[in-house]
Amino acid sequence: MRRTRTLLSALPLAALLVTTVTQLAPSAAAAETTACATVPVTAPDGAKIESVRADPKPGYCEITVTLTHPGANDHVKVAVALPQTGWTGRLQAVGGSAYAAGDFGAPLAQAAKDGYAGVTTDAGVLTGLDTSWALTAPGKVNRPLLTNFATRSVHEAALLGKDVTQRFYHRPVTYSYWNGCSTGGRQGYSEAQNYPGDFDGILANAPAVHWTQFAVATLWPQIVMNQEHDFPSACVFTAFRQAAVKACDANDGVRNGIVDRPDECGYDPRGLIGTKVLCDGKEVTVTAKDADVMRKIWAGPTDERGRKLWDGLPKGADFAWLAGTGDSPYATGFPVALKWVQSFVAKQADFDASKLTYAQFAQVFRQSVREYDDVIGTADPDLSAFRRTGGKLLTFVGSDDQLIPPGGTLRYRAEVEQAMGGSHRVNDFYRLFLAPGVEHCGGGAGASPTNPLGALVDWVEHGKAPATLAAATADGKQTRDLCAYPRVSRYRGYGDPAVASSYRCR
């Protein structure tokens, strides 16, 4: 998947939605052409249908349902993309990114092209990084819209998608799938936790679980720099990153420019003190304060007593979005985190987070968890109902993900294992794959999964649980088979490090 480099295209936070293009052999694909027209629609419990519209698109019919929830003053759109020929009997729901609940563009069209009935929703909120919907007045959060964004609208989209599809083709959906990354990943986990019967298979990558912690913790680099009054330039941060990679690259048995397990990298940034770095043609000397800032960012946020609150930035990950300085567009902080603190925790759209002290940051962190964990935390480890339905959950996370550091997903997985009998039993229905050197939802120096949705379909429909996921870099020059956690991919000690056959699962 493409590397995220602008916040509104990749966090476009899907991939902030990543939809994997998958070519699947149609199972009893419909050969007839179906006219594009509206169909009767049944409103989900607690909702009311406002309108139904049908629009012909190239190769598919898009039926848009607008609904509202009495007393909520909301208007939620759900779009269902229905292939006019070649429907496979499958439904694919498309997740969102950042503060967008869905994606009505290319991912939805691609789902229809691949023979799925596609469905997505806007949850009645806006797109991208716009949280102007969050407050009905200063200090007053719009709870109905937050509920829509957090949980309700994806569930209703699943119900409406199945209903519209059945009425359009005059036969029910055979298999239903979720496909999302980042916010879309969190939505997939929400479905498994809260509405386990909605989907047979859930592909939820780089999931923003533990939202109430992660959405504050990713503001930590800016808090550190503001409190230490030291703002290393981008080239100094890059020098620290390169030094960490150089120090820990060989820990996995091969030098390939990738730190497979950043959490096991013990590089001390003080080793770079006094080093001269070329920045825009000028020599800059790395200072002790720079090294201290770097150490704190890597270590992650702490409370007033120095106790760890959350994981920090992975060693080997880029710094641009979380630790932007100078004229960087992210010099005020990671926008998703900043918007969360302003709109939902402080409840002031113009709240100046740059003034937060370490103690105040810890208070904000705790307040976020206290007020919203039961709304959007998405970290309930009890997936027993999902397991009982026969559902399958598949996830990959990049070790170099700076936007949603992988520690949160690993923490959640450990909590599920503890609650449900260990890794072996959990792997029966939930498989996690670590992607060394991969950034948020894809990109970076490492190999990203090439067809995870296809692997999920094989698991759901044919019982073929994936022991590995085939992965490759965007240019195809490096391949690797990612291993189902807790196993990890390790170099065999011989062979071309750029070829998957040179690695095995351990």
BELSUL-V557534 format. One record per helix or strand. SS is the DSSP state (~ for helix, > for strand). FROM is the first residue (numbers start at 1). TO is the last residue. If there is no record, write none. Layout:
BEGIN
ss;from;to
SS;FROM;TO
SS;FROM;TO
END
This chain:
BEGIN
ss;from;to
>;48;57
>;60;68
>;76;83
>;90;94
>;97;97
>;100;100
~;106;113
>;116;121
>;135;137
>;140;141
~;143;169
>;175;181
~;183;194
>;201;205
~;211;217
~;220;228
~;234;252
~;262;264
~;269;272
>;276;279
>;282;285
~;288;299
>;302;302
>;308;308
~;335;346
~;353;355
~;358;376
~;384;388
>;392;398
~;407;420
~;423;426
>;430;435
>;438;438
>;444;444
>;448;449
~;452;462
>;468;472
>;479;484
>;489;491
~;500;502
>;503;505
END
